[in-house]
Amino acid sequence: MRIELEDTEKKDAGASEDNLMEPAAREATAFKDLSGKKKAEYIWDYYKWWIIGGIAAIVLLVTFIRDYRENSKPVYLYAELLNTYLGYDRSASIYDDFVKEAGIDLTKENLTIGTETTLSDENFDSTMIAYQQRLIANYAAQTIDVVIGPKAILEGPANCDCYADLGEILPQDLIDELKDRDYEFYYFDPSKDQIEDYDETVPPYFAGIYLDNCSYLNNIGEHGAYPVAESEDERVIFTIAANSLRTDHAVEFLRFLIHNH
């Protein structure tokens, strides 16, 4: 009886192993016989989350590599046009025009001409404060080169007391040309920001150029870059950051603006 029982148990064990292997074997055989489309559907049904995850990982890796390469390129110029219409007027092409004029190779250098920052000397909402803090940070980090905007903004929320003395930067031929073209010079008065009883007084200095006569900005896009100034505070001024690392390119940008009619 014992022997017969053992034989029976062996047969049952063998049958169980066969039963366990049969579904896998049948599944492999069935998959082998499927058409290409059915195989793709089968793989997608069973492995779609792995596939999606793999694709996402590849996209993130490619994006990281692209951004790293892009950000590692040297900066040719970083200019901010404050309170301009150009942030909303997609027909304007100041970026493309300057790239062409200066012959910038964008595969080797970065160019930023910001046109979306809007500041106010009356309303201080969270968006404006964020723009203001970003501008201050860019001044402090020596990443910004040129700032253009209405006088009230440059003397108000955009004022970081960081404007270069253009008399020390601009070549004499350009200064003479600006005078010949009837451009007016803007003199910034640092004493406005000084606290009372401050011993050292800094006199006003040549810090900017009024762009009333700039045909390029007046005619770009559908409505021009800025509205026609109806008061002294609305007049638009070109400035260069005092700690700019690319003053030669900032001067080149000024020439571009006044030469393109």
NUMARKE-966704 format. One record per residue (C-alpha): residue in one letter; x, y, z. Coordinates in steps of 0.25 Angstrom, whole numbers, plus 5000, padded with zeros to 4 digits. Layout:
REM residues N
AXYZ
...
This chain:
REM residues 261
M500050005000
R501150095003
I501850074990
E500550104982
L500350224990
E501750274987
D501450254972
T500150324972
E500750444979
K501850444969
K500850444958
D500050554964
A501350644966
G501750624952
A500350654947
S500350784956
E501650824950
D501150804936
N499850884939
L500751004944
M501551004932
E500450984922
P499851124923
A501251194921
A501551104909
R500151124903
E500351274905
A501651274899
T501151194887
A499951284886
F500851414886
K501751354875
D500551334866
L499951474867
S500151574856
G501051694858
K499851784861
K499351684872
K500751674878
A500851824879
E499451834885
Y499851724895
I501151784899
W500451924901
D499351864910
Y500351794919
Y501551894919
K500952024916
W501252094929
W502752044928
I502752094913
I502152234917
G503152244929
G504352204920
I503852314910
A503752414920
A505052384926
I505752404912
V504952534910
L505452584923
L506852544920
V506852604906
T506252734912
F507252744923
I508452724913
R507852824903
D507652934915
Y509052904920
R509652924907
E508853054904
N509053114918
S510553084917
K510753164905
P511353304907
V510353424907
Y510453524896
L509453624902
Y508353634912
A507453744910
E506053784917
L505053874910
L504153904922
N502653944920
T502753924905
Y501653884895
L502553774889
G502253674899
Y500853664893
D501153694879
R501653574872
S501853644859
A503053714865
S504453654862
I505453734870
Y506153604874
D506253544860
D506653684855
F507753704865
V508253554862
K508353584847
E508953724849
A510053674859
G510353544852
I510053464865
D510253314864
L509153264873
T509853124873
K510953184881
E510453304889
N509153334896
L508353464893
T507253514902
I506353634899
G505253634910
T503953704906
E502953644916
T503353724929
T502353824934
L502553914946
S501754024952
D502054134961
E500654134967
N500153984967
F500953884975
D500253754973
S501053624974
T501353604960
M501953744959
I502753714972
A503253584966
Y503753664953
Q504453764962
Q505153664970
R505553594958
L506153714952
I506853754964
A507453614965
N507953624950
Y508653754954
A509253694966
A509753564958
Q510353644947
T509453574937
I508753694931
D509353794921
V508353894916
V507053944922
I506054024914
G504754084920
P503954214923
K504654314932
A503654294944
I503954144944
L505454164943
E505454264954
G504454184962
P504254034964
A505353994954
N506354084960
C507454014967
D508454124966
C509254044956
Y509254124943
A510654144937
D511254274933
L511054274918
G512054384917
E513154284921
I512654174912
L512054234899
P513154264888
Q513254404884
D512754384870
L511454324875
I511254434885
D511454534874
E510454454865
L509454454876
K509554604877
D509454624862
R508154544862
D507554624873
Y507554514883
E507454574897
F508354524909
Y507754484922
Y508454514935
F508254434947
D508254494961
P508654394971
S508454504982
K506954474981
D507154344988
Q508054394998
I507654405013
E507654535019
D508954585026
Y509754495017
D511154555016
E511554515002
T510754574991
V510854504977
P510454604965
P509554564954
Y510254494943
F510054454928
A509254324930
G508354304919
I507854344905
Y506454394902
L505854304891
D504754404886
N505454414872
C505754264871
S504954234858
Y505254084860
L504554074873
N503454174868
N503054084856
I503353944860
G502053854861
E500653904859
H500754014870
G502254044872
A502953994884
Y502454104893
P501254204893
V501554344890
A502054414903
E501054524908
S501854554920
E503354564924
D503154434933
E502654354920
R503854384912
V504654254909
I506154254913
F507254154909
T508254114920
I509454024922
A509653954935
A510854004943
N511353864945
S511153814931
L512153714927
R511753734912
T511753884910
D512353874896
H511153794892
A510153894900
V510754004891
E510553924879
F509153904883
L508954054884
R509554074870
F508653974865
L507454044870
I507754184865
H508354134852
N507054054848
H506054144842
